[in-house]
Amino acid sequence: MRHLWLLLTFALVLPGAAGAVPIPEGPDAADLPVFSGTQAVPNPVSSPDPPRHPFMAPNGKSNLHVDGYQSDAHQQLGPLGNDMQRVNTFYAADCASITFDSRGRVIAMCVGLARPVLKMLDPQTLAEIATLDMPPRDAASGVGVDVFSNFSGGGYFFLDEKDRVVTSTTTRHLNVISHTDGAGFKIERDYDLTGVVPSGDSIISALPDWSGRYWFASSKGVVGTVDPATGAIRARATGEPIGNSFAVDETRGVFIVTDAAMYRFEAGADGAPQISWRQGYPNIGIKKPGQTQAGSGTTPTVTAEGNVAITDNADPMNVVVYKKSDGSRVCSQPVFEKGASNTDQSLIAVANSLVVENNYGYTGPTATQQGKTTIGGLERVDVSAAGKCSRVWRSEETSPTVVPKASIQGGIVYTYTKDARSDGADAWYLTALDFRTGKTIYKRLGGEGLGHNNNYAPITIGPNGEVYLGVLGGMLLLRDKTPPTLGGQPSPTAKPRLKLRVRCGRKMRITLTGKDRKRVLRTGFYRGKRRLAGDRRAPFTRRIAKRRLGRPGKRVRLRARVVLKDGRKATVTRRVRTCR
């Protein structure tokens, strides 16, 4: 308990400490291994970036789950393990929600024992640029009951397309906050939601739908909307507790999971929330150790394949996938072991793959003190085109509570781990996993002691390949000495060097060639608009029956639609005469 008392003492003495003070560590820190494993080599995966939300900052910069879909997948590279550097700043508050404005500055909400504080920080040094004290915790609203597992009143916020912070408050208001270099932060709009979110309740999260209307959800199950222009408020009570944020998509759908069911909402003509569909899910009805409520612990995740995914509260827990259009169940997959499975983190969505983390056993900061840790494990579940869920791999790494993130260009899953130690040291590590295999690539020490416990805060990959992480002591920044690159690969905007080769025989043989063929993930061959064949493996060649190409000697246009491993797409065209 020595670390806990040390941190609380600092919290009382230095509630507004600036970035000059490092996060305290215990005496064991100097003896811990700083780095293990090998430097990562980027191995991009193919996964389309969710559409940019018109009323939010760009993907990767707008909210703690990356985008409107809540994919938790960053397109850019993260640290590769190249002579990594560490920067940290002590606030005695967990700076969990981290975003980036159009000038690259860090905008974060740091939630402490007394109140949330909005901060603007230098992205390289974490020096404080501006700060705004938000309303204090209010026990009457239910916000102050459990300071380590309640994220209402500021734990979730988003940055809009004008660099403004939109956040709920502990007083059950919704604030729109702008900032300038001269005056710091300024509250532009203050929407009072106390008329629909009564005392004893609290606002868990707020996001805009694709029309720009603000939506909010409360911990006791109120779902509502705010018209930004008029301030008109519409709400309905589900009567079912809500413990996490929600997802939005370009169909103007709003996807919310309660402790009882998965919902799709949409605004009616008057702006009021309307239920498009509702689907219950398996729930044993208890709050497992590691959960913050007795239900799904996930923020819903929308996928590029037209699905929305959560975990349920069965034993063992399942990853459950629904069609986002009508709520019909696509598939489910049990994960982890009976009697030892739950999560309080959003799933990572990479194409048709979902990565889930096990948080079983985390009952609060003391669960990982004095060398202890939790059950652990991460698993990858894929959803086939036929609608079948299957487990691809399992990692035995132990991530007590972090929101893990994927790097699409790197082909890496980043998590934050803590192993059990007989010497009582509390060592926390940024850990990189191979997305394809689940194998550990490297571990880099984040820090030792309670102050480096992230306590449900997410990993955030910065614009220059850094990792930012809120911890109970403040904020941690880990980066390569030199910003990561694709290691000689062309930039994502470069035109691939590819061409089509055609040979005649009993069938026409079409082959994709060129200097960039080794970077190809898959291709489809076409005559005009008609698909002839597809190929997912080198040498990317197909033999096509002559009758499918037209009469002998006819000039036709052949095309290859190509997806590269780094996410680029290209079309290669060649006009040829059909074989005689």
N, C-alpha and C positions, 0 to 999 in steps of 0.2 A: 504493500500500500504506500510505500515511501514516494513513488512517482506520483500517485494521485494527490497526496497531500502537498507535494512540491508544486504541482501544476495549479491546484486550487489556491495556494498561497500567492503565486504569481498573478493569478486571475484577480484576486482582491486588491493586490498592491498596484498592479500595472494594467488596468482594464483597457487602456487605450495605447498600449505600447506600440511604437513605430517600428519600421522594418530594420532598425539597427540592431535589435536584440535577437540573437539566435534562439531557436527552440532548445530548452534544456534537455540534456541527455544524462544518463546514469554513468557511473564509473566504468561500466563494462564496455562502453562504446569503442574505446581505443583498441580493444583486443578482438573485435569482430572482423571477419573477412568482408572487405569492401565490395569485391566483385568475384563472381564465379561463373563458369561457362565460357562461351565463345562469342565473338562479335557476330551479329546477325548479318546475313546477306539478303537484301530485299528479294522477295519472291512474290510479285503481285498476284492477286486473285481478281477474278472478274466479278464485279458487283456494281450495278449502277447506283449512282448517287441519287437519293430521293429528290424529288422536285423541290426547288427553292421556294420556301414559303414567302409570298409577296409582302407579308406584314411582320416578318422576322428578319434578324440579321442573317448573313449567309450561313449555310450549313457548316457546322464545326465551330461556330462562334456565337450561337444564339441562346443555347440553354444546355443544361448539364447532360442531356441525352442526345446532343449533337444536332438534331433536326426535328421537323414536325412529326415525322414517322417514329421518333424516339428509337432510332436504329442502333445507337451506341457504336457506330462504325464511322471512323474518320477516313476520308479518302487519302490524306497525306501520310507521309512517313512519320514514324515516331523514332525515339532513340534506338540506335543500332548497337550500342554498347562500346562505342569508340572513346576510350579515355574519358569516361563520363564525369561531369561536374555536378556538384550539389550546391544549391542556394536555398536558404530557408529564412522565414521571418516569423517572429513570435507575437501572437495576439491573444493567447489563452482563449481562442475561439476557433471553431472549425469553419474554414473558408471553403465550403463544399461546392456551392454553385459558382462556376467560373465561366466567364464569357470574354469576348474580345471585341472592342469597338473598331470603327473603320480606320483608326490610326494605330491599331495593334495593341492598345493598352488593355491591361487586365481589368475587368469589372467583376467584382466578387462580392458575395454576401457572406459575412463572417458571423456565425451564430455562436454567441457566448452564453454564460450563465445568466447574465443580466438582460441582454437584448441582442438582436441582430444589428450589425453595422455594415453599411454599404461602403465599399472601398474601391478606389481606382489606384492601380499599382503599375509601376514600370515593369514591362514584361521581361527584362533581362536581370534587373537587380532586386525586384520586388519592393523598391522604395515607394513609400506612400505619396500619392499625388493629391488625392482628395478623399474625404470621408464624410459620411452622413449617418448619425445615430438614428436608427429606426425606433419605433415605440417599444417600450420594455415588455418583457414577458408578463402575461396576465393570467394568473391562476384561475380567475373566474371564467375565462374563455377556454380553459382546458389546455392552454399552451404550456403552462409551467409544471404540469404533472410529472412528466418524465423528460428531463432535459436532454437525455442521450438517445432517445428514440422517437421524438416528436418533431416533425419537419414543417409544421404549420407556421404561417405568419412570416415567411421569408426564406425558408429552406429551398423552395423552388421559386425561380423567377425567370423571365426571358428578356432578351435584348431585342428591341424591335428594329425595323428597317431604317429608323431615324436615330439610331444609337441611344434610344431611351430605355431605361429600365422599367419594366412593368412587373410589379410585385404585390402580393398580399401583405397585410400587416397583422400584428398580434391583436390589433383593435378591430379586426374584421372589416377593414377597408381595403380598397385596391388603389395603389398609387402608380402614377406615371411620372417618372423622374428623369429629367434631362441633366446634362452637365456641360460646363464650359471651362476653359482653362482659367479664367479669372475668378469666377464665383464658385467653382466646385459643383456640387449637386444642387438641383432645385426641383421641388415638387411642382409639376405642371398641372396635374389633375388629381383629384382625390374623390374617389367614388365610395360612398358610404353604403356598405352591404349589411349593416346591422339589422335592417328591416326584414331581411330574408334569412340571415345567418344569426340565430339568437345567441344570447349569452350562454356560455357552457359549450359552445361549438367553436370551430376555428377553420380557417380557409387553408386547405392543404396545397393548392396549386392553381395557377391561372395560365391560359394560353389562348391565342386567337384562332378562330377558324379561318378558312380560306377567303372569307369575305371581309375579314378584319374585325369581326365581332369578338369581344372578349368572353371567354368561358371561364368559370371557376367551379371548383368542387370543394366541399367541406368534409371534415373528418367524420361527421355524423350523417353524411349522405345527401346533403343538399347539392344539387347541380343547377347552375344558373348562367345567365348571360348578361352582359352590359353593352349597350350601344355606345361606342366611344364618343359619338357626336352629341347625342342628346342626353346621355347618362341614364336612359331608361333601363331598368333592371327587371328581368324575368327569371323566375326560379321554380323548381319543383323538388319535392323531397322524395328520395328513393326509400328512405327508412332503413338503409343498409350502409354500414360504415365504409369509409374510403380511406386508404392508407398511403396511396401513392399518386403520382401525377398521371397524366393521360396523353393520348396521341391524337393528332389531327391529320387529315389528308385532303387532297385536291378535290374530292367529291363533296366537300364541306361536312364530312363525317367527323364526329368527335367520339373517341373510343375510350370508355371508362370502365374499370373493373372495381367492383365493390367486394365486400367479404362474402357476397352471395352469388354474384352473377357478372357476366361480361355483357356490356351494352354498346350499342351504337346509337348516338344521339344526332339530331340535326335540328337546326333552328326552324321554327314554324314561321308563318307569315308575319306574326307579331314579335318575332324574336324569341319566343318562349321555347325551352328545350322540349323536343319531341322524341320519343323512343322509336327508333327504326326497327330495332330488334333487341331481344334480351335472351341470353342463354346462361342457365345455371351451370355450375361446374362442381366436381367432387370436392367435398370439404368435410373433414372429420370434426370440425367445430371447435378445435382448441388452438391456442396460440403456442406454437412450438418454440423451444429455445432458439433464438436467432431471428424470429419474426417480430414485427412491430404491431401486428394485428392477426386475428384468427381468420385468415383468408389468403387469397393470392397475395404474394409479396411483390409482384412485378408491376411496373408501369406497362400497359399494353404496348406491343411493338408491331407496327405495320410493316409488311414486307413488300418488295417489288413484285412478287408473284400474285398479289391481290389478296393476301391473307392478313390476319392479325393474330398474334400469339401471346399467351400468358403462361404462367404456371398455376396449377391448382393447389389445393391444400389437402390432397389425399395422402395416404401413407402406404408405399412411398409416393412422393410427389411426381406429378406428370407435367411435361411440356404439352400444352394443348393448343391446337391450331384451328382457327375458324376462317371461313370465307368472310371477308370484310363486307361484302355486298349484302348478304342475307343472314349471316350468323350460323350457317350450317357448319357442323364440325367436319374438318378435313381429316385430322388424325390426332393421336396422342401417343406419348412415349414416356414410360416410367424412367425416372432418373434417380441415381444414388440408391441407398439401401433403406429397407423398411426400418422405421424407428430412428432414422438418422438422416432425414432429408427435408430441407426447406430452403427458401431463398427470400431475401428482401431486396433483390436487385433486378433491374430490367434485363431482359435477354439481349444479346448481341445478334443482329440480323446481318448476315453476309450472303447475298443472293438467296439460295434456298436452304441455307444453313442457319441454325440457331445455337448459340453458346450459352450455357446456364451454369451458374455458380452455386455451390452449397454453403449456406451460412449456419448450418445446424450447430447449436451449442453456444452461440454468442448471446449471452444474457446481459451484456453491458461491458464497459471497459475492464472491470476486474476479471472477466473471463479469459483475458489474454495477458494478464499480469503475472509476474514472477515465473516466467518461463512457460506458462500454460498457453494452449491454443485451442482451436475448435476442430470439428470433424474434417471439414475440407472437401476438396474435389471440384473439378470443372468437367463438363461433358459437352460434346458437340452432337447435335441432333439434326439430321437432314430430312427435308420433305421432298419426296420424289414427285415427278410429273404426274404419276398415277395417284397421288394423294396418300402415300404411305410414309409414316415417320420411322426413322431408324437411327440408332446410336452409331456414331462413327468412331469416336475415341473418348477416352477418359484420362484426365490428368489428375495425379494425386497431390498436386500442390494445394496448400491450405490458404485460402483467402477469406479471413473471417467475415468481412462486410463490404469490401470495395465494389463499386460499380465498374466492372472491367470494360475495356474498350478494344476495338480492333482497328488496325491500320490496313487499309485495302492495298495501298502501294507496297507495304512491307510484307503482307501476308503474315502478320503477327498479331497475337492477342496479348494485351498488357493487363496484368493483374498485380495485386499488392498482397504479399504473402507474409506469414509468420509461422515459423516452425517451432515445435516444442523444444525446449532446451533444459537439460538437467542442471546447468549452472545458474538458472534463474534469470538470465539475460533476456530482454525483450527486444529482439532484432526484427525490424520490418524491412522488407525488400521489394523494390520494383522488379517484377518477374515477367520475362518475355517468353511466350509459348509459340511454337510453330502452328499456324492456323490449320495447316493440312494434316498434321500428325498428332498435335497436342503435346509434343515433346518440349521440355524446357530448353530454351536457348541460352539464356543468361539470367543472373540475378545481380542487382546492384543495391547496396545498402541505402535505405532511405533515412534510417536513424534508429536510435535505441530509446526505449522507454515510452511511457504513456503519451507524451507529447507527440509521438509519431504514429499513434494509432489513428487511422482515418475515420473510424466510427461511422460507417455508411456513406462517407463522401466518395465521389467518383474520381477516377482517373480522367484527365482532360489532356488531349494532345494539342499542343499549340501550333500556330501557323508556321513556325520554323522548326518543327520536329521535336519540340521539348515536351516533357510530361509535367503537368501541374497537378498537385494533389492537396486537397484540404485535409488537415490533420487536427487533432484536438489542440495542438499547440499553435496552429496558425496555418501556414501554407508552405509547401515543399515544391521545389523546382529541380528536376533532374534532366540533364541534356548531354548530348555528345559534345566533345571539345570542338569539333567541326560539325556544322549542321549536316544532317544526313542527306545523301543523294541516292539516286537509283544506280550508282556505280557504273557510269558509262552508258546506261541505257538512254535512248532518246527521250526528250520531254514528252509529257502526255499529249501535247498539241502537235508534235511532229508527224508528218505523213509517213506511214509505214512503207518500207521498201519491199514491195511484193508484186508478183506478176503471175499470170496463168500460162501454163504450158499444156499444149494439146497434142495428142498422138492418136493416129488412126490404127485400127486393127479390126478384130471381129466386133469390138465395141470401141467407142471413143473414150480415151483415157484423159481425164482432166486432173491436173496437178497444180497445187499452189506452191510456188517457188519464191526465191528472193532472199536477200540478206537478213530480213527480219522474220523468216519463217519460224525460227526457234522461239520467237516471242508469241506465237499464235496459240490461243487457247482452244478455239473451235472455229469452224467455217461451215457455210452452207453454199452449195452450188446451184445456180439458177440459169434457165434459159428465159430471157426476158424477166417476166414476173413469176414464172412457173418454177417451183422448187424441184430440183432433180434429185439431190442427195445431200447429206450432211456428214461431217467428219469431226471427231473430237481428239484424234490421235495423229501424230506425225506418221508418215510423210504427207498427210492431207491430200489424198488422191482417191478418185472414184472412177470406175468404169461404167459408162452410161450406154444403154442399148440405143442403136442408131435410130430406131423407129421413134424414140422419144424426142429426137432432135429435128425431125422433119425430113423432107425428101432429100436424097443424096445430092450434094453439091450446092445446097441452099446456104446462103449467108445468114448466120444467126449471131446474136449477141449473147455471150456467156458472161456470167458474173459470179464472183465469190464474195459473199458477205462475211466479213471476218471480225471476230472479237479477240483482242490481244490480252495477254496476262495482266498488263498494267491498266486494263479498263478501256483502252482506246478501241474504237470501231472504225472499220474501213470497208470500202467496196472496191474490188478489183475487177475491171472489165476488159474483155477482148472479143473482137469480131472475127469469126472464122467461118470456113465452109464446112458443112457437115461431111462426114466420111462417105465415100462411094462404096 
